[in-house]
Amino acid sequence: MRFQFYVDAAKKKSGAPDHYCAYYVGIEGVPKNLKNSTKVILTEVSEYKSGTKKGKKRYHQNTAVTVFVTTEEVEAAEREFIEKNKCCPTCLGEKQLWNGWSRTEGNSYRPCTDCK
């Protein structure tokens, strides 16, 4: 599943604003009683205005929201994406996936295995 579906499911479950971004997505720190769950931490993001980190992302820890999403909620977010956009969730309707990069030829792509 695409990373974005975890974020979408967490935003829907928590009611976090659309401008929040994922700070962490993983299984570390998930309680044992929550089977098939993933921990998602959403937080507000801005950019550093000055200094050596100027222009880089700044995650605001004081606005962090921790959400535990289940596999079913992530699959529901994927189905919602398919219904809304009418395209393959793997390649986002482009019919090709990035395969790699070489110095001589640049980016290479392969056909999407789900769209065939």
N, C-alpha and C positions, 0 to 999 in steps of 0.2 A: 504494500500500500504506500501511496505517496505521503510524504511528510505533511503536506498541507492538509490532508484529511484529518490528521490528529489535531492540528491547530484549529481547524474549523469546528470539530466536535467539541473541543475544549471551550471555544468561544461561545458556542451555542449553550453548552451546559452551565457555564459560569455567568453568562450575560456580560462578558467583558466587551468593551468597545472595539470597533473594527480596527482601530489604529494600534492595538496591542499586538506585539509580536511574541514568538516563542523564544524563551530564554533557555529552556531545557525540555527535552522530550526523551524519556527513557524509562527503564524499569527499576532503577535504583531508588530506594526509599518507598516502594509500594508496600503497604501492609499485607501480611500473609493472608488475611481474610478476604482480600479483593483479588479474586482469581481473574485471569485474562484482562488485567488492567495495565494501563500505561500512565506514568506521571507526566503531566505537562505543566510547566510554569510559564505563565503569560506575564508580560510586563510592558510598560510604556517605554518607547524608544525615542531618543533624540540624537543629535550629533554634538560632538564636542566643538565648541566655538573657537577655542584658542589652545595653544600649547602644542606639544609633540603629537598629541592624538587628534588634532584638528581634522574634522570631517569624518572621523570614525564613529561607529555606533556607540551610544551610551545607554546601557540598560538601567532603568531606575528600579532599584531593589525595594524602595518603599511603596511601590505600586504593584508589587508582584502578587499574582493570584495563582495558587496551586490547585490543580484539578486532576482527578483520576478518571480517565475515560476508559470504557470497556471496548472490547473488540466490536461488539454489536453497534455501539454508538459511532465508531469510526466507519464501519460498513454502511451505516445509515447516511453519514456525511458523503460517502462516495456515491451512493445511489442518488442522493439529492443533487450532487454535481452533475451526474449523467443526465438526469431529468432536466435540469436547468440549462445545460450547455449543449446537450445532444451530441456529445463527442466522447471518444475513448478517454478514460481517466489516466491511462498509462502514458500516451504521447500527446494528450491534450488536443487531439484532432489533427496533428501534423503528419500522421502516417509514417513517421520515422523517429528513431531514437539516436541520441548521440552515442557513438561507438568508441571514439578515441581521437587523439590528436597526434600528428607527426610533424616534424620540422619541415619536411619537404612538401607535404600535401595539405597541411592544416587539419581542420576538423573533418572527421569521417562519420557517416551516419549509416544505420542499418534499418531495414523495414521493421515496423512495429509488429511484434508477435501477436498482439491482441486484436489488431485491426484487420488482419488478413481476411 
